[in-house]
Amino acid sequence: MFRKILVCVDPAHANPNLLSCAVSLKQVGAEEVVLAHVIVCESPGLEGMLRKQAWPELERRKRICEEAGFKAVVETPVGHPARALNDLAESRDVSVIITGTHGRGLFEAITLAGSPLGNISAKLLHLTRRPVLLIPPAMGPGPEAPDLFAHILFPTDFSDAAEVALAYLETVIRTIRCPVTLLHVLSGSKAIPHPGRGLAELQDLDRKRLQRLKAWLENMGATVMNMDLVQGAPGEEIARKAKERGCSLILMGTRGKGITREILLGSVARHVARHAVQPVLFIPAFQQS
């Protein structure tokens, strides 16, 4: 499922969690790693010098990947980070993009080549048709690679986008039979009206949907299934429930209605990325052909 990974690296600001999480993807078939460092240069002719400065650290990380059993290459494109990363992901036909978030938050600043560049991951989420795995700094480096699939939180609004993300979850479950928590957030102030149906009836309908999904995933091999139907702000509830359940990964769709529509607009993604201590795997509704 994730045979080829693009890992966005910054030699000046090492984040060991990026490579650790890449190693965890070996469980679901990862074989190749493309290490990408975007050269941001406003003065023509300095690209070579910046690339030379970054190369020793890039080569070190390449060796780490090879020692972990990956086939690894290094790419140093020049340009705007989000667009350059998206173009590289397309040309290399990667299965997932792994990127970190800066300590001040996903939508505030990420530092590449010593220069603060805002909104890189946010813009990448808007641009790419590839899954994006966001790794927060709050994880903290550990002596062993984290198990991304120890316990997955899957928020769903039952949209087409959520169905695309569900296909990824199903593949993971078939491969490693991991525990899953299903979550549906119903916002009373934003509930889509159904003629002749009140809030209680909508909640009952959503509960039955979750129960059918739970039975389906258990039949596929999910070892433990939790089911949560809550009311509130989607971003807050996703981050809260992930922490409460001790989840290792949040897997969710983008570009749908309700929760996933707001990810496209930024509010839910901003909150989850800032407040979740778990990695978040965003699955776009519009997949690569």
N, C-alpha and C positions, 0 to 999 in steps of 0.2 A: 504493500500500500504506500509506503514512504521510502521507496527504493533509493531515490537520490535526494539529498538534503542540501539546501543552501543555508550556510551559517554566516550571518553578518557579524564581522569582527572588527574591533577597534584596537590596534596594537597598543595605543597609549592608555587605554582604560580596560584592562583585562577583566573579563567576567567568566570565571571557570564554569559557571552554571550552563552556559551555552553549549559547550562541548559535552558536559556531563549529560545534559538532556538529549543531545544528539546520540550519544551512546545508548541511552535508554530506548531510542527508536529502533535499535537492532532487533528488539523483540517482535516488531511488526514489519520486518523485512528490509530495513535500511542497509544499503551496501556501499553507497558512494557519498562523499561529502565535498561540496564546493565551498571553500572558504573565501568569502568576499569582503574586501576592504575597499570602500569607495574613496578615491582621491579627490578631495575638494580643493580646488585651486583656482583662484581668481586672477593669478598672474601667469600668463603663458610662459612656458619654458621651465616651470618649477615642478612639473609632474614627476619627472625622473628623480629629482632629489627627494621628494616626499615618498615615492615608491621605494627608493633605496633605504630610507630611514625605517620604513615599516617592514621591510622584507625579512630581517632576522627573526622578529617575533612571529610573523606569518609562517615562516618555515618551521619554527618550533611547534606551533599549533598543528601544522600539517603532519609532523612526526607523531604527535599525540594521537591524531586520528588514525594514522597508519598502524600504530601500535595497538589501537583498539580494534583493528581488523577491517578498517575502511579503506577503500580506494579513495585517495584525496588529491585535490588540485587546488591551486590558489589563483584567484582572479582579482585584479586591481583596476577596475574601470574608473574612468574620470567623468565627473559630472555631478548633477544633483542627486543626492543619495537615494531618495525614494524611487525616482524614475530609473536611475542606473541599476538599482537592485531589481526592480521589476523587469527591466529589459534583459538583465542577465538571467533571471529566473525563467523567462520565456525562451531565450536562446539555448540555455542548458537543459530545458524541459525538466525542471526539478519538481519533486512531489510535494515539498513543503519548504517554507522559508522560516528559519529560526532567527529571531532578533531579540535583543534585550531592551529593557526600559530603563531610563535614567532614574536615579534615586528621587528626583523631584517630580516624577510622574510622566506617564507616556506622552501626554499632549503638551508638555512644557519644554523640555529640552533633552536632546540626546547629543553627546559629544563625539564627534568623529574628527580625527586628525587635529585635535586640539582646539577646534572651533565649535561653539555651541550652535546647533542646528535644530530648530523646533519642528515638531509635528512630523518627524520622519516616519515613525511607525504608523501614525494616523493616516498620512498620505499614502503609505504603502498599502494599507488596508483598503483604501478607496481605489487604488490603481490595479491591484493584482487580482488575477483569477485563480491564484494558487492558495492553498491553506497557509495560514501564518500562525506560528507558535511563538507567543510572547512570553519571555522569561523575566520575571521580576527580580530585582536585586534582593528583596526581602527573604528569598529562599535561603541565602547564605551558603557558601561553599562547604562541601562535606568531603570526607575521605573516600566515599564511594559514590558512584553515579546514582542519582535519584531514580526511583521507579515511577515513571510518569503514570503508569497504569495500575498502581496499587488500589486506587479508588477514584472513579471518574464521576464528576457531576455533569449531568446532561440537562441543561435548561431547554425547554421546548415551548413554542407557542402554537404548535401544530400547523405551521405554515409550510409552503413549499421549500423555503430555505432550511427550515428545521428538518425536513425530510432528507435533504441532501446531506446534512450533518449526521443524521441517523444512519445513513449508509456507511459512513466512516466508523461510527460506533459499533455497528453490527460486525464489521470486519475485524475490529479489535477484539470483540467478545469471542468471535469464532476462533481467533488465533490464540488468545491467552486466557480466556474465561475469567475476566476480572470483575470485581464488585462495581456496581453502578448505583448512583442516586439520581432518580428522575425528579425534575422540578418544573412546575408550571406556576408562573406568577400572574395573578389576576389583579389588575389595577381597577378598582371600582370606578375611579374617575375617568378612565379611558376605555372601559369595556365597550366592545362593539355591540350595539343594540341588536337584539333578535326580536322580531315581532312576537308578542305574546309570551316572552320569557323574561323572568325576573332574575336578579343576581343569584339567588339560591339555586334556581334551575340551571343557570349557566355553570355554577360551581359543580353541581352534580354531573352535568355533561362532561366537564373537563376531568373530573375524577374518574369517570368511566373510561375516558380516552387514555388516561394514565394507566389505569388497570389493564387495559388491553395491551398497551405498549410494554408494561412490566411483564405480562405473561409471555409476550412474543420474545422478549430478550432473555427471559429465563429459559425458554425452550431452546434458545441458541447457545446457552451455556453460561450465562452470567451467574456467578457463584452466590452473590448477595445482592438483593434488590431493595432499595428504599424508594419511597414514593412520597413526594411533598407537594401539596397544593397550598399556596400562600397568597395573601393579598399584600400589596405594597408597591414600592418603587422597584422596577425590575433589577436595576444595577445593584442597589443596596441589598436586595434579597438574594441575588446570585452570590455576591461576595460573602454575605452573612452565612448562607447555607453551606457554602464550600468550607468555611472555617468550622462551623458547627459540626459538620459530618466528618471533618478531618480528611477532606478529599485531596488527592495528589494532582489532579488535572481538571480544568473546566473545559469541556468540549461543547462548542455552540456554533450555530449557523449565523450568517450575516445576510443582509439584504432581503428581509422578509417583512412581515407585518408585526405589529406589537413590539416585543423585545428586539427582534432582529432588525426591524426597520430603524429603531432608534440607534442601533449600533452603527448603521450607515451614517446617521446624522452626528454621532459622536458621543451622546450623553451616556448611554449605557456602557459603551466600550471604555470611555474615560473613567467612569466610576469603577468598573471591574478591574481595569488595569492598574488603577491607583490603589485600590483597597484589597484586592485579592492577593494573598501570599502564595497562591498556586500559579503555575504556568497556565496560560489560556490558549487553547487551540481554536482559532477562528476558521470556519469552513465557509467559503463564499458560495452563494447560490449558483453563480454562473461559473461552471467548471471549464477547465481547458479542454479543447477538442482533441 
